[in-house]
């Protein structure tokens, strides 16, 4: 890795030092504000524990949701401080401000080994605007900034890129935390030197959000498996009727060009699960992909498609999976995603490298009960796709070079 990491910072140099850490605690919450899934939080523990044991003063920055640059009590990070304290096993203080006198006083009161979580960075419009003065303010005079937020590394924000620039301009270092380092190592290695056969599974709703990754992966993979609602657009490109299913009409030509470019590498579903409405308890029907009826909606891939995908996965030595095969949140449409998750886990059990990225894919792996069998669970959705597409991540580019 060409960028400096926390491993380059001996513990003895961190004692009594204020260290600002960008984490990604943009976690899914239920209607009561309770955390539904905390993988991203748990994955930051090695970095935080390293700082605590070194006697540093760890100041954590994160965003949550899309508050639009103004305070929103429903998106406060206060509950996340309690959740972090629970999994860390030691106290975590919370400050109801990100900058200003309240935040500065909270940082100044910190003692050796303390952890402080500041309020949602996106309550402040300066974050998304990458405001240089605001970035300087949230550095709190620190000589060390750690980016451990892979999920936001593709953003040119003050709390990702701006603060790294500010700390480095002040003679300090900006380094990758243990989570970010691991993400870059797995994903970069998967593209640069994968063990073959190399299989990519791309699902989810839209081609438009993943087309760059698809086109980049086509040059590296041996098989490309397409599922989820984005497969509907490929069906439409083949001239098949898809009923009332979600289709990106303006991407039909894109799907057609991908099919031409991919040739035999591309593996599409051969059957689907349909229903009049994609709701819990819906009456479903399995049909061939070109036999969808009027008024039906495609909600999942069918059993023959699962078998075809599982066969391809069974031969793989490297697997990248991003995006579910259907509306797995609803029981009638879970089987395709869960069975593919189990097939991917079985491939990992045989020694293959299996990387799962994107919030929905991770949630599906958790729900299918296979998350502990996957080689690497990525905490980045869009960041993973941009990295796989060969794009530079601003939050990584701003870090100190080795």
C-alpha positions as CSV (number, residue, x, y, z in Angstrom):
1,X,0.0,0.0,0.0
2,X,1.4,3.4,-1.0
3,X,-0.4,5.4,1.7
4,X,0.6,5.5,5.3
5,X,-1.5,3.5,7.8
6,X,-2.0,3.4,11.6
7,X,0.7,0.7,11.6
8,X,3.2,3.5,10.8
9,X,2.3,5.2,14.1
10,X,4.1,3.6,17.0
11,X,1.9,3.6,20.2
12,X,4.5,5.6,22.2
13,X,4.1,8.5,19.8
14,X,0.3,8.7,20.4
15,X,0.2,9.0,24.2
16,X,-1.7,12.1,25.4
17,X,-2.2,13.2,21.7
18,X,-5.5,14.3,20.3
19,X,-6.2,12.0,17.3
20,X,-9.1,12.7,15.0
21,X,-10.7,9.7,13.4
22,X,-13.3,9.7,10.6
23,X,-15.5,6.7,11.1
24,X,-18.6,5.7,9.2
25,X,-21.5,5.1,11.6
26,X,-24.2,5.7,9.0
27,X,-26.0,2.7,10.3
28,X,-29.5,1.5,9.5
29,X,-32.0,2.5,12.2
30,X,-35.5,1.2,12.9
31,X,-38.5,3.6,13.4
32,X,-37.6,3.8,17.1
33,X,-34.1,4.9,16.4
34,X,-32.5,1.6,17.3
35,X,-29.5,0.2,15.4
36,X,-30.6,-2.6,13.1
37,X,-27.2,-3.7,11.9
38,X,-23.8,-2.6,13.3
39,X,-21.1,-4.2,11.1
40,X,-19.5,-0.8,10.2
41,X,-19.3,0.2,13.9
42,X,-17.8,-3.2,15.0
43,X,-15.2,-3.0,12.2
44,X,-13.8,0.2,13.7
45,X,-13.0,-1.3,17.0
46,X,-9.4,-2.4,16.2
47,X,-8.5,1.2,15.4
48,X,-10.2,2.7,18.4
49,X,-8.8,0.0,20.8
50,X,-5.3,0.7,19.4
51,X,-5.6,4.4,20.3
52,X,-7.1,3.7,23.7
53,X,-4.4,1.3,24.6
54,X,-1.8,3.8,23.4
55,X,-3.2,6.5,25.7
56,X,-4.4,8.7,22.9
57,X,-7.4,11.0,23.0
58,X,-9.6,9.7,20.2
59,X,-12.1,12.2,18.7
60,X,-14.5,10.5,16.4
61,X,-16.3,12.1,13.5
62,X,-19.2,10.6,11.5
63,X,-22.3,11.4,9.6
64,X,-25.7,9.7,9.7
65,X,-28.4,9.9,7.1
66,X,-29.1,13.0,5.0
67,X,-30.2,15.9,7.3
68,X,-29.6,18.4,4.6
69,X,-26.9,20.5,6.4
70,X,-29.1,21.3,9.4
71,X,-29.7,19.6,12.8
72,X,-32.3,16.8,12.9
73,X,-32.8,15.2,16.3
74,X,-33.9,11.9,14.6
75,X,-30.4,11.7,13.1
76,X,-28.3,12.5,16.1
77,X,-25.3,10.3,16.8
78,X,-26.1,10.2,20.6
79,X,-27.6,6.7,20.4
80,X,-24.5,5.6,18.5
81,X,-22.2,6.6,21.3
82,X,-24.1,4.3,23.6
83,X,-23.9,1.4,21.1
84,X,-20.1,2.0,20.6
85,X,-19.7,2.0,24.4
86,X,-21.5,-1.3,24.6
87,X,-19.4,-3.1,22.0
88,X,-16.1,-1.3,23.1
89,X,-16.6,-2.2,26.7
90,X,-15.3,1.1,27.9
91,X,-16.8,4.7,28.3
92,X,-17.6,6.8,25.2
93,X,-18.4,10.4,25.7
94,X,-20.8,12.3,23.4
95,X,-20.8,16.0,22.4
96,X,-23.9,17.5,21.0
97,X,-21.9,19.7,18.7
98,X,-19.4,19.1,15.9
99,X,-17.6,22.4,16.1
100,X,-17.6,25.6,18.1
101,X,-17.0,26.3,21.8
102,X,-19.0,23.2,23.0
103,X,-16.9,20.8,20.9
104,X,-13.6,22.6,21.7
105,X,-14.3,22.4,25.4
106,X,-15.2,18.7,25.2
107,X,-11.9,17.9,23.4
108,X,-9.9,20.0,25.8
109,X,-11.4,18.1,28.8
110,X,-10.3,14.7,27.4
111,X,-7.8,12.6,29.3
112,X,-5.5,9.9,28.3
113,X,-7.4,6.9,26.7
114,X,-10.7,8.8,26.3
115,X,-13.0,8.4,23.4
116,X,-15.3,11.2,22.3
117,X,-18.0,11.1,19.5
118,X,-19.0,14.4,18.1
119,X,-22.4,15.2,16.6
120,X,-23.4,14.4,13.0
121,X,-21.0,16.1,10.6
122,X,-23.8,16.6,8.1
123,X,-25.7,18.8,10.5
124,X,-23.2,21.3,9.1
125,X,-23.4,22.4,5.4
126,X,-19.6,23.0,5.5
127,X,-19.0,19.2,5.5
128,X,-20.5,18.4,2.1
129,X,-19.1,21.7,0.8
130,X,-15.5,20.7,1.7
131,X,-15.1,24.0,3.5
132,X,-11.3,24.4,4.2
133,X,-11.8,26.6,7.3
134,X,-14.3,24.2,8.8
135,X,-12.0,21.3,8.0
136,X,-9.2,23.1,9.9
137,X,-11.7,23.6,12.8
138,X,-12.6,19.9,13.1
139,X,-8.9,19.0,13.2
140,X,-8.7,20.5,16.7
141,X,-5.0,21.2,16.2
142,X,-4.3,17.5,15.9
143,X,-1.1,16.3,14.2
144,X,-2.7,13.0,13.3
145,X,-5.9,12.3,11.3
146,X,-7.1,8.7,10.7
147,X,-9.5,7.9,8.0
148,X,-11.3,4.7,8.9
149,X,-14.5,5.4,6.9
150,X,-14.2,3.4,3.7
151,X,-18.0,3.9,3.1
152,X,-17.4,7.6,2.6
153,X,-13.9,7.6,1.0
154,X,-15.4,8.3,-2.4
155,X,-16.7,11.7,-1.1
156,X,-14.8,15.0,-1.4
157,X,-16.1,16.2,2.0
158,X,-14.4,18.3,4.7
159,X,-14.6,15.4,7.2
160,X,-12.9,13.0,4.7
161,X,-10.6,14.9,2.3
162,X,-10.5,18.5,3.7
163,X,-9.4,17.5,7.2
164,X,-6.6,15.3,5.7
165,X,-5.4,18.2,3.7
166,X,-5.5,20.5,6.7
167,X,-3.6,18.2,9.0
168,X,-0.9,17.6,6.4
169,X,-0.6,21.3,5.7
170,X,0.0,21.8,9.4
171,X,2.9,19.4,9.4
172,X,0.9,16.4,10.6
173,X,0.1,13.0,9.1
174,X,-3.2,11.6,7.6
175,X,-3.2,7.8,7.6
176,X,-5.6,4.9,6.9
177,X,-7.1,3.1,9.9
178,X,-7.1,-0.6,10.2
179,X,-10.6,-0.9,8.6
180,X,-9.7,1.2,5.6
181,X,-6.4,-0.5,5.1
182,X,-8.0,-3.9,5.0
183,X,-10.7,-2.8,2.6
184,X,-8.1,-1.4,0.2
185,X,-5.9,-4.5,0.4
186,X,-8.8,-6.9,-0.3
187,X,-10.5,-5.0,-3.1
188,X,-7.3,-3.8,-4.8
189,X,-5.8,-7.3,-4.7
190,X,-9.1,-8.7,-6.1
191,X,-8.8,-6.6,-9.2
192,X,-5.0,-6.5,-9.6
193,X,-4.2,-10.1,-9.1
194,X,-7.3,-12.3,-8.7
195,X,-7.1,-16.1,-8.5
196,X,-9.1,-17.6,-11.4
197,X,-11.8,-18.5,-12.1
198,X,-12.9,-15.0,-11.0
199,X,-16.7,-14.6,-10.7
200,X,-18.6,-11.3,-10.0
201,X,-22.3,-11.2,-8.9
202,X,-23.9,-7.9,-9.5
203,X,-27.5,-7.3,-8.3
204,X,-29.7,-4.5,-7.0
205,X,-32.2,-2.3,-8.8
206,X,-30.3,-0.2,-11.3
207,X,-27.7,-0.6,-14.0
208,X,-27.0,3.1,-13.9
209,X,-25.4,3.0,-10.5
210,X,-23.2,0.1,-11.3
211,X,-22.4,0.3,-15.0
212,X,-18.8,1.6,-14.5
213,X,-18.1,-1.3,-12.2
214,X,-19.7,-3.8,-14.6
215,X,-17.6,-2.5,-17.5
216,X,-14.4,-2.6,-15.5
217,X,-15.1,-6.1,-14.1
218,X,-15.8,-7.5,-17.5
219,X,-12.1,-7.2,-18.4
220,X,-11.1,-9.1,-15.3
221,X,-13.7,-11.8,-14.6
222,X,-14.3,-15.2,-16.1
223,X,-18.1,-15.0,-15.4
224,X,-20.4,-12.1,-14.6
225,X,-23.7,-13.0,-13.0
226,X,-26.5,-10.4,-13.1
227,X,-29.6,-10.6,-10.8
228,X,-32.0,-8.3,-9.0
229,X,-34.2,-5.7,-10.7
230,X,-31.4,-4.6,-13.0
231,X,-31.8,-8.0,-14.8
232,X,-35.2,-6.8,-16.0
233,X,-33.5,-4.2,-18.1
234,X,-31.4,-6.9,-19.7
235,X,-34.6,-8.9,-20.4
236,X,-36.1,-5.8,-22.0
237,X,-33.0,-5.5,-24.1
238,X,-33.6,-9.0,-25.4
239,X,-37.1,-8.1,-26.4
240,X,-38.9,-9.9,-23.6
241,X,-42.0,-8.7,-21.8
242,X,-41.5,-8.0,-18.1
243,X,-45.1,-7.0,-17.1
244,X,-45.1,-4.2,-14.5
245,X,-41.5,-4.9,-13.3
246,X,-39.0,-2.1,-12.7
247,X,-37.1,-1.3,-15.8
248,X,-34.6,1.5,-16.6
249,X,-36.0,2.4,-20.0
250,X,-33.1,4.8,-20.7
251,X,-30.6,2.0,-20.0
252,X,-31.9,-0.7,-22.4
253,X,-29.3,0.2,-25.0
254,X,-26.6,0.1,-22.2
255,X,-27.7,-3.4,-21.3
256,X,-27.6,-4.4,-24.9
257,X,-24.0,-3.2,-25.3
258,X,-23.0,-5.0,-22.1
259,X,-24.4,-8.2,-23.5
260,X,-22.5,-7.7,-26.7
261,X,-19.3,-6.9,-24.9
262,X,-19.6,-9.7,-22.4
263,X,-20.5,-12.5,-24.7
264,X,-20.3,-15.9,-23.0
265,X,-19.0,-14.4,-19.8
266,X,-22.5,-13.0,-19.0
267,X,-24.9,-15.2,-17.0
268,X,-28.4,-14.0,-16.7
269,X,-31.3,-15.6,-14.8
270,X,-33.3,-18.2,-16.7
271,X,-36.4,-18.1,-14.5
272,X,-38.0,-15.6,-12.1
273,X,-40.5,-15.4,-9.2
274,X,-43.4,-13.0,-10.0
275,X,-46.4,-11.7,-8.1
276,X,-49.1,-9.1,-8.8
277,X,-47.6,-6.9,-6.0
278,X,-44.2,-7.1,-4.3
279,X,-45.6,-7.3,-0.7
280,X,-45.3,-9.7,2.2
281,X,-47.6,-12.6,1.8
282,X,-48.0,-12.1,-1.9
283,X,-49.1,-15.1,-4.1
284,X,-46.1,-15.9,-6.3
285,X,-45.5,-17.8,-9.5
286,X,-42.3,-19.1,-11.0
287,X,-41.9,-18.6,-14.7
288,X,-39.3,-18.5,-17.4
289,X,-37.8,-15.1,-17.9
290,X,-39.6,-14.6,-21.2
291,X,-43.0,-15.8,-20.0
292,X,-43.9,-13.0,-17.5
293,X,-47.6,-12.1,-17.7
294,X,-49.5,-8.9,-17.9
295,X,-49.8,-7.3,-14.5
296,X,-47.0,-9.3,-12.9
297,X,-43.9,-8.0,-11.2
298,X,-40.5,-9.8,-10.9
299,X,-39.4,-10.0,-7.3
300,X,-36.6,-12.6,-7.3
301,X,-34.7,-15.1,-9.4
302,X,-36.1,-18.6,-9.7
303,X,-34.8,-22.0,-8.6
304,X,-33.1,-22.9,-11.9
305,X,-31.3,-19.5,-11.9
306,X,-30.1,-20.2,-8.4
307,X,-28.7,-23.6,-9.5
308,X,-27.0,-22.0,-12.5
309,X,-25.5,-19.3,-10.3
310,X,-24.4,-21.8,-7.7
311,X,-22.7,-23.9,-10.3
312,X,-20.7,-20.9,-11.5
313,X,-19.8,-20.0,-7.9
314,X,-18.7,-23.6,-7.1
315,X,-15.9,-23.4,-9.7
316,X,-14.7,-19.9,-8.5
317,X,-11.5,-19.1,-6.7
318,X,-12.3,-15.3,-6.4
319,X,-15.8,-13.9,-5.9
320,X,-17.1,-10.4,-5.7
321,X,-20.8,-9.9,-4.8
322,X,-22.6,-6.6,-4.8
323,X,-26.3,-6.4,-4.7
324,X,-29.2,-8.7,-3.9
325,X,-31.0,-11.0,-6.3
326,X,-34.5,-9.7,-5.4
327,X,-36.6,-8.0,-2.8
328,X,-35.1,-10.2,-0.1
329,X,-36.6,-8.1,2.7
330,X,-39.9,-9.7,1.9
331,X,-40.4,-13.4,2.7
332,X,-41.9,-14.5,-0.7
333,X,-38.8,-13.1,-2.5
334,X,-36.0,-14.2,-0.2
335,X,-35.0,-17.5,-1.6
336,X,-32.8,-16.4,-4.5
337,X,-30.7,-14.0,-2.5
338,X,-30.3,-16.3,0.5
339,X,-29.4,-19.3,-1.7
340,X,-26.8,-17.3,-3.6
341,X,-25.4,-16.1,-0.2
342,X,-25.1,-19.7,0.9
343,X,-23.5,-20.8,-2.3
344,X,-21.0,-18.0,-1.9
345,X,-20.3,-19.0,1.6
346,X,-19.7,-22.6,0.5
347,X,-17.2,-21.4,-2.0
348,X,-15.4,-19.5,0.7
349,X,-15.5,-22.7,2.9
350,X,-13.5,-24.4,0.1
351,X,-10.7,-21.8,0.3
352,X,-11.8,-19.2,-2.3
353,X,-11.7,-15.5,-1.6
354,X,-15.2,-14.2,-1.4
355,X,-15.8,-10.4,-1.0
356,X,-19.3,-9.1,-0.2
357,X,-19.8,-5.3,-0.6
358,X,-22.8,-3.0,-0.3
359,X,-25.2,-2.5,2.5
360,X,-28.0,-4.7,1.0
361,X,-25.6,-7.5,0.2
362,X,-24.1,-7.4,3.7
363,X,-27.6,-7.3,5.3
364,X,-28.6,-10.3,3.1
365,X,-25.5,-12.3,4.2
366,X,-26.3,-11.5,7.8
367,X,-30.0,-12.6,7.3
368,X,-28.9,-15.8,5.6
369,X,-26.7,-16.6,8.5
370,X,-23.5,-16.9,6.5
371,X,-21.7,-13.6,7.3
372,X,-19.1,-15.3,9.5
373,X,-18.1,-17.6,6.6
374,X,-17.4,-14.9,4.1
375,X,-13.7,-14.0,3.5
376,X,-14.3,-10.2,3.6
377,X,-17.3,-8.1,4.3
378,X,-16.9,-4.7,2.8
379,X,-18.3,-1.7,4.6
380,X,-18.5,0.4,1.4
381,X,-21.3,0.4,-1.1
382,X,-20.6,3.1,-3.6
383,X,-16.9,3.3,-2.5
384,X,-16.4,-0.4,-3.3
385,X,-18.0,0.1,-6.7
386,X,-15.9,3.1,-7.5
387,X,-12.7,1.4,-6.4
388,X,-13.6,-1.7,-8.5
389,X,-14.3,0.7,-11.4
390,X,-10.7,1.9,-11.2
391,X,-11.6,5.4,-9.9
392,X,-9.5,7.3,-7.4
393,X,-11.1,7.7,-4.0
394,X,-10.6,11.4,-2.7
395,X,-10.5,10.3,0.9
396,X,-7.7,7.9,0.1
397,X,-5.8,10.1,-2.3
398,X,-5.6,12.8,0.4
399,X,-3.7,10.6,2.9
400,X,0.1,10.8,3.5
401,X,2.3,8.9,1.1
402,X,4.8,6.4,2.3
